């Protein structure tokens, strides 16, 4: 296709999506999928429109009143709906960002019990802690200075819950306020006690959502999964209409080409108000195909943003850094600002499926002024202001070209761009860092020894590429997962070896006998789980 045609298709997509509030399950969201499907049909691009039932939580309204003063607030997806309101004494938790040893938890719980808590953090794990301590609600102060209020979630469950998960959902209301209002409240509270009243209104429901997937075949059964979420908060032009436009244009570009590997291009629902429900549904329903034939997952989220001049690659660690950077150098003339491990988010729902390559491109500004993790670091992320004027068309074309280069390699070249030795080194370094942060009683030496043996095998350069890919899939299970392959981890336990991350900070002398026993059990199970994955991969490589 001509460059002008690809650019036109991307701009038409943005023009169509800019006035649609595409919250999963809504009429606007389905209308956006109708338009995507029309474009695919018009170009005879093969696709399948799947329908999935998802558990959704739509934030509708929130209020905060303190001393007769109304303060702008938003509630969080999956927080408790309290339309009649909760009124209680306001308490500022100065330790909300601190690690609390087990012997300090009881006193902390007593300080927040029965209070509406004002705090500088609002992550899911903190909400869980407040809920179990008996707090009546959370007022989260956003950490950077923009006045805009951001939509967010406190959903603890990744994807659709199973019955045992239901007890985890927050039973307390959670709202957010901006930094200026938070500072003012803190100052007032330091002078005198305050009563606060909050209300929240949310709609939790099951809805049928479209999940369209382009399916372009190659000469082999192997395929690359390229994905972007089409749902959004409000108009969400940079999060993620730009990603949808880029993926649609790539479908048009590669349609009709002779490919060694196929490509599936998925447009996820349930990212925002379903806690990655769409991608988890796809992992559940197409598990066998993904396990046996998918060689890479590339997620596209928030390309083409105003101010997103610097490029970062989030990657699993198994990818060749030189290969990742080659596409960026060809396009921009210089390498990415950095290559970092993938975090917990962005529809990374496929760690338990043995897919060897997982990566995504991220934009960041020259100077960060907002804590916004998306929209190229723009302050408008997850707000009503994420509109068409926030798109940089030159950046969008740049990002399109980078993905084109990656795909041209993966869809045609025989060998996968794996760097097994680099990945083992990164895992070994992560274990060393963990050892410094956990009690010395918990020795990670057996895992270091197992990794050293694997390094020796890989250095021999006699390992078959198929065996390396299979081994890397096992290492991903160890590095990125803490539970079994059929039930995703909770949404908030991340970091390298997340099952061991739970041990960080705790020391035996600060723990009760019961809690220390629980930590010991956690350590033994996770150590042995990781060790078995490493040992099995060693047998594969021999």
C-alpha positions in Angstrom: 0.0 0.0 0.0 1.0 3.6 -0.5 2.3 5.6 2.4 -0.4 8.1 1.8 -3.1 5.4 2.0 -1.8 4.1 5.3 -1.7 7.6 6.8 -5.2 8.3 5.5 -6.5 5.1 7.1 -5.0 6.0 10.5 -6.3 9.5 10.4 -9.8 8.3 9.4 -9.8 5.9 12.4 -8.9 8.8 14.8 -11.5 11.0 13.2 -14.2 8.3 13.7 -13.1 7.4 17.2 -12.6 10.9 18.6 -16.3 11.4 19.5 -16.9 7.9 20.8 -16.7 7.2 24.6 -15.7 3.6 24.2 -16.1 2.1 27.6 -16.4 -1.6 27.2 -20.0 -2.8 26.9 -21.3 0.6 25.8 -23.0 1.4 22.5 -20.1 3.7 21.5 -17.6 0.8 22.1 -19.6 -1.5 19.8 -19.9 1.3 17.3 -16.1 1.6 17.1 -15.8 -2.1 16.5 -18.5 -1.9 13.7 -16.3 0.7 12.0 -13.2 -1.4 12.4 -15.0 -4.4 10.9 -16.3 -2.3 8.0 -12.7 -1.2 7.1 -11.5 -4.8 7.2 -14.4 -6.1 5.0 -13.9 -3.3 2.5 -10.3 -4.5 2.1 -11.2 -8.2 2.1 -8.9 -8.6 5.2 -9.9 -11.9 7.0 -11.1 -11.5 10.6 -13.2 -13.0 13.2 -15.6 -11.0 15.5 -15.6 -12.8 18.8 -18.1 -12.0 21.5 -17.1 -12.4 25.2 -19.1 -11.8 28.4 -17.0 -9.7 30.8 -17.5 -8.5 34.4 -17.3 -4.7 34.2 -17.2 -1.9 36.7 -18.2 1.6 35.4 -17.4 4.6 37.6 -20.4 7.0 37.3 -20.1 9.6 40.0 -18.4 10.6 43.2 -18.4 13.5 45.7 -16.3 14.6 48.6 -17.5 17.2 51.2 -15.3 18.4 54.0 -16.4 21.1 56.5 -19.2 22.1 54.1 -16.8 22.5 51.2 -17.4 20.4 48.0 -14.1 19.1 46.5 -13.9 17.6 43.0 -13.4 13.9 43.1 -13.6 10.8 40.9 -14.2 7.2 42.0 -12.2 4.2 40.9 -13.4 1.2 38.9 -14.2 -1.8 41.1 -14.3 0.3 44.3 -17.5 0.0 46.4 -20.6 1.8 45.2 -21.9 3.9 48.1 -24.6 6.2 46.7 -26.0 7.0 50.2 -22.5 8.1 51.3 -20.1 7.4 54.1 -19.3 10.0 56.8 -16.5 9.7 59.3 -13.5 11.4 60.8 -10.7 12.2 58.3 -7.3 10.7 58.9 -4.1 11.3 57.0 -2.0 8.2 56.7 1.5 9.6 56.6 2.9 6.0 56.3 0.8 5.0 53.2 3.9 4.8 51.0 6.1 3.1 53.7 6.8 -0.6 54.2 5.2 -1.7 57.5 6.8 -4.7 59.3 4.4 -7.2 60.6 4.7 -6.1 64.3 3.6 -2.6 63.3 0.5 -3.6 61.4 -1.8 -3.8 64.4 -1.1 -0.2 65.5 -1.4 1.0 62.0 -4.8 -0.8 61.6 -6.0 0.8 64.8 -5.2 4.3 63.4 -7.2 3.8 60.3 -10.1 1.8 61.6 -13.4 3.6 61.3 -11.8 6.5 59.4 -12.0 8.0 56.0 -8.3 7.8 55.1 -6.5 10.5 53.2 -3.3 9.1 51.6 -0.7 9.6 49.0 -1.2 6.2 47.4 -4.1 4.4 45.9 -2.8 1.1 44.6 -4.8 -2.1 44.9 -2.7 -3.6 47.6 -3.1 -0.6 49.8 -6.9 -0.7 49.3 -6.9 -4.3 50.3 -4.9 -3.5 53.5 -7.3 -0.6 54.4 -10.3 -2.8 53.8 -9.0 -5.6 56.1 -8.0 -3.0 58.7 -11.6 -1.7 59.0 -11.1 1.7 57.3 -14.3 3.2 55.9 -12.9 4.6 52.7 -9.9 6.0 50.8 -9.3 9.5 49.4 -6.2 9.2 47.2 -4.2 12.4 46.6 -2.7 12.3 43.0 1.1 12.6 43.1 1.7 15.2 40.4 0.6 18.7 40.0 -1.9 18.6 37.1 -5.4 19.7 38.0 -7.1 17.0 35.9 -8.5 14.0 37.7 -7.6 10.6 36.2 -9.8 7.6 35.9 -8.3 4.5 37.4 -9.1 1.1 38.9 -8.6 -0.7 42.2 -9.7 -4.1 40.8 -7.5 -6.7 42.4 -8.4 -9.6 40.1 -6.8 -10.0 36.7 -9.6 -10.6 34.1 -12.9 -12.3 35.0 -13.1 -13.6 38.5 -13.8 -17.1 39.7 -15.9 -17.7 42.8 -12.9 -17.7 45.2 -11.9 -14.2 43.9 -15.1 -12.4 44.9 -14.0 -11.8 48.5 -11.1 -9.7 47.2 -13.1 -7.0 45.6 -13.0 -3.7 47.6 -15.9 -3.3 50.2 -14.9 0.4 50.7 -15.4 3.4 48.5 -12.2 4.8 46.9 -12.0 8.3 45.4 -9.2 10.5 44.1 -8.6 14.2 44.3 -5.9 16.3 42.8 -2.6 17.3 44.5 -3.7 20.9 45.2 -6.9 19.9 47.0 -5.0 17.2 48.8 -2.4 19.6 50.1 -5.1 22.0 51.3 -6.9 19.2 53.2 -3.6 18.0 54.8 -3.0 21.6 56.0 -6.5 21.9 57.4 -6.3 18.5 59.1 -3.0 19.4 60.8 -4.8 22.4 62.4 -8.0 20.7 63.6 -9.9 17.4 63.3 -12.2 17.2 60.3 -15.3 15.2 59.3 -15.6 14.1 55.7 -18.5 12.8 53.6 -18.0 10.8 50.4 -20.4 9.2 47.9 -19.6 6.9 45.1 -21.8 5.5 42.3 -20.6 2.6 40.1 -22.3 0.2 37.8 -21.0 -3.4 38.1 -22.5 -5.7 35.5 -21.9 -8.4 33.0 -21.9 -7.3 29.3 -21.2 -8.9 26.0 -18.3 -7.2 24.3 -16.9 -7.6 20.8 -13.3 -8.9 20.4 -12.3 -8.7 16.7 -9.2 -10.5 15.6 -7.6 -10.2 12.2 -6.1 -13.5 11.0 -3.5 -13.5 8.3 -2.0 -16.9 7.5 1.6 -17.8 6.9 3.2 -20.9 5.3 3.7 -22.3 8.8 1.3 -22.7 11.8 3.4 -20.2 13.8 2.0 -16.7 14.3 2.7 -13.3 15.9 0.0 -11.8 18.2 -0.2 -8.0 17.8 -2.8 -6.3 20.1 -4.3 -3.1 21.2 -7.2 -2.3 23.5 -10.1 -0.4 21.8 -12.0 0.5 24.9 -11.2 3.8 26.5 -12.0 6.3 29.3 -13.9 9.1 27.6 -12.7 9.7 24.0 -9.3 8.2 24.8 -7.7 9.3 21.5 -4.1 8.7 22.6 -5.2 5.8 24.9 -5.9 4.0 22.7 -7.4 5.1 19.4 -3.9 5.8 18.1 -3.0 2.2 18.9 -6.1 0.9 17.1 -5.3 3.1 14.1 -1.7 1.8 13.9 -2.8 -1.9 14.2 -5.5 -1.4 11.5 -3.0 0.1 9.1 -0.6 -2.8 9.8 -3.4 -5.2 8.9 -3.9 -3.4 5.6 -0.1 -3.4 4.9 0.5 -7.1 5.5 -2.7 -8.4 3.9 -1.8 -10.2 0.7 1.9 -10.5 1.5 3.6 -13.9 1.4 4.5 -14.6 5.0 6.4 -17.5 6.7 4.5 -16.9 9.9 1.0 -15.6 10.3 -0.2 -12.6 12.2 -3.2 -12.2 14.5 -4.2 -8.6 15.3 -6.5 -8.5 18.3 -8.5 -5.5 19.5 -9.2 -6.0 23.2 -12.2 -4.9 25.2 -12.2 -4.9 29.0 -8.8 -3.2 29.4 -10.1 -0.2 31.4 -13.3 -1.2 33.2 -12.7 -5.0 33.0 -9.1 -5.3 34.4 -7.7 -6.9 31.1 -10.8 -9.0 30.8 -10.7 -9.3 27.0 -7.1 -10.4 26.7 -7.6 -12.9 29.5 -10.7 -14.3 27.8 -8.7 -14.8 24.6 -5.9 -16.5 26.6 -8.5 -18.8 28.1 -10.3 -19.6 24.9 -7.4 -20.0 22.5 -4.9 -21.5 25.0 -3.8 -24.4 22.9 -3.1 -22.3 19.7 -1.2 -19.7 21.7 0.8 -22.3 23.6 1.9 -24.3 20.5 2.1 -21.7 17.7 2.4 -18.1 19.0 6.0 -16.9 19.0 5.5 -13.3 20.1 3.1 -10.9 21.7 3.5 -7.2 20.8 1.1 -4.9 22.6 0.4 -1.4 21.2 -0.8 1.1 23.8 -0.6 4.9 23.4 1.6 5.5 20.3 1.6 8.8 18.5 1.3 11.2 21.5 2.1 14.8 21.6 5.3 15.3 23.6 6.3 11.6 23.3 9.7 12.4 21.8 11.7 9.7 23.6 11.2 6.0 23.1 11.4 3.2 25.6 11.1 -0.5 24.9 9.4 -2.6 27.6 10.5 -6.2 26.9 10.5 -9.6 28.7 14.3 -9.7 28.7 14.6 -12.6 26.4 14.7 -10.5 23.2 18.0 -9.4 21.6 18.4 -5.8 22.5 20.3 -5.2 19.3 17.4 -6.6 17.3 14.8 -4.5 19.2 16.8 -1.4 18.6 17.5 -2.0 15.0 13.9 -1.1 14.0 14.2 2.1 16.0 17.6 3.1 14.6 16.4 2.5 11.0 13.4 4.7 11.7 14.8 7.5 13.9 18.6 7.3 13.5 19.3 6.4 17.2 18.5 3.7 19.7 15.8 3.6 22.3 16.4 5.7 25.4 16.3 2.4 27.4 15.1 -1.2 27.3 13.3 -2.1 30.6 11.3 -5.2 31.9 7.6 -5.3 31.2 5.5 -4.2 34.2 2.3 -5.5 35.5 -0.3 -4.2 33.1 -1.0 -3.5 29.4 -2.9 -6.7 28.7 0.1 -8.9 29.5 -2.2 -11.9 30.0 -0.1 -14.6 28.3 2.8 -15.3 30.6 1.7 -18.9 31.3 1.5 -19.9 27.7 5.1 -20.4 26.7 5.3 -17.5 24.2 9.0 -16.6 24.0 8.8 -12.9 23.0 6.8 -10.2 24.7 7.5 -6.5 24.1 5.9 -3.1 23.5 7.0 0.4 22.6 6.4 3.3 25.0 6.8 7.0 24.5 8.0 9.3 27.2 8.5 13.1 27.2 11.9 14.8 27.4 11.0 16.1 30.9 8.3 14.3 32.9 5.9 16.6 34.6 3.1 14.1 35.3 2.9 10.7 36.9 0.7 9.5 34.1 1.9 6.1 33.0 0.2 6.3 29.6 -0.4 8.7 26.7 3.3 9.4 26.4 3.4 10.7 29.9 0.8 13.4 29.1 -1.2 14.9 31.9 -4.4 14.2 29.9 -4.1 10.4 30.3 -7.4 8.8 31.5 -9.2 12.2 31.5 -11.9 14.0 29.4 -9.0 15.9 27.8 -7.6 13.0 25.9 -8.8 14.4 22.6 -7.6 14.5 19.0 -5.4 17.6 19.6 -3.1 15.5 21.8 -2.0 13.4 18.8 1.3 14.0 17.0 0.9 12.6 13.5 4.7 12.5 13.0 5.1 10.4 16.1 2.3 8.1 15.1 3.9 7.5 11.7 7.3 6.9 13.4 5.8 4.3 15.7 4.0 2.7 12.8 7.3 2.3 10.9 9.0 0.8 14.0 6.3 -1.9 14.3 6.5 -2.5 10.6 10.2 -3.3 10.9 9.7 -5.6 13.8 6.9 -7.5 12.1 8.8 -7.7 8.7 11.5 -9.6 10.6 9.3 -11.8 12.8 6.9 -12.8 10.0 9.6 -13.8 7.5 12.9 -14.7 9.2 13.6 -18.3 10.2 15.4 -17.6 13.5 13.8 -15.8 16.5 15.7 -12.8 17.9 16.3 -14.5 21.3 19.2 -13.7 23.6 19.0 -16.5 26.2 22.2 -15.7 27.9 21.2 -12.1 28.4 17.9 -13.2 29.9 19.5 -15.6 32.3 21.9 -12.8 33.4 19.0 -10.5 34.1 17.2 -13.1 36.1 20.4 -13.8 38.1 20.8 -10.1 38.8 17.1 -9.8 39.9 17.6 -12.7 42.3 20.7 -11.0 43.8 18.7 -7.9 44.3 15.9 -9.9 45.9 18.4 -11.6 48.3 19.5 -8.2 49.6 15.8 -7.3 50.3 14.6 -10.5 52.0 15.6 -12.1 55.3 19.0 -13.9 55.0 17.3 -17.0 56.2 15.7 -17.3 52.8 18.6 -18.4 50.7 18.3 -18.1 46.9 21.6 -19.8 46.3 20.0 -23.0 44.8 18.4 -20.8 42.1 21.6 -19.0 41.4 23.3 -22.4 40.9 20.6 -23.6 38.6 20.9 -20.4 36.5 24.7 -20.8 36.4 24.2 -24.4 35.0 21.9 -23.1 32.4 24.3 -20.4 31.4 27.0 -23.0 30.8 24.6 -24.9 28.5 23.6 -21.8 26.5 27.3 -20.8 26.0 28.0 -24.0 24.2 25.9 -22.7 21.3 24.7 -26.2 20.5 21.1 -25.6 21.7 18.5 -25.8 19.0 16.4 -22.7 18.5 13.2 -24.5 19.1 14.6 -25.8 22.4 15.7 -22.3 23.4 12.2 -20.9 22.6 10.7 -23.6 24.8 13.1 -22.9 27.6 12.4 -19.2 27.5 8.7 -19.9 27.9 9.5 -21.8 31.1 11.7 -19.0 32.3 8.8 -16.5 31.8 6.6 -18.6 34.0 9.3 -18.4 36.7 10.1 -14.7 36.2 6.7 -13.2 35.7 4.2 -15.6 37.4 3.6 -16.8 41.0 0.6 -19.1 40.4 -0.5 -21.8 38.0 -0.9 -21.3 34.3 -4.7 -21.5 34.4 -5.5 -18.8 37.0 -3.8 -15.4 36.6 -2.0 -13.8 39.5 -3.6 -10.9 41.3 -3.3 -7.6 39.4 -1.0 -5.9 41.9 1.8 -8.5 42.6 4.5 -7.6 40.2 8.3 -7.4 40.0 10.8 -10.1 39.2 9.7 -13.4 40.7 6.5 -12.0 42.1 5.9 -14.9 44.5 9.2 -14.1 46.2 8.6 -10.3 46.1 6.0 -10.9 48.9 9.0 -11.6 51.3 10.6 -8.2 50.7 11.3 -6.1 53.8 10.2 -8.7 56.4 12.6 -9.7 59.1 12.2 -12.6 61.5 12.6 -10.5 64.7 9.7 -8.3 63.6 7.2 -11.1 62.9 5.0 -13.2 65.0 5.5 -17.0 65.0 2.4 -17.5 62.9 3.3 -14.9 60.3 6.9 -16.1 60.0 5.6 -19.6 59.4 3.5 -18.2 56.6 6.5 -16.5 55.1 8.6 -19.7 55.3 5.9 -21.6 53.5 5.6 -18.9 50.8 9.4 -19.1 50.3 9.6 -22.8 50.1 6.8 -23.2 47.6 8.0 -20.4 45.4 11.7 -21.4 45.5 10.8 -24.9 44.5 8.3 -23.8 41.9 11.0 -21.7 40.2 13.6 -24.3 40.6 11.5 -26.9 38.8 10.9 -24.6 35.9 14.7 -24.0 35.6 15.5 -27.7 36.0 12.9 -28.7 33.3 14.4 -26.1 30.9 17.8 -27.6 31.6 16.6 -31.0 30.4 15.2 -29.4 27.3 18.5 -27.8 26.4 20.7 -30.9 27.0 
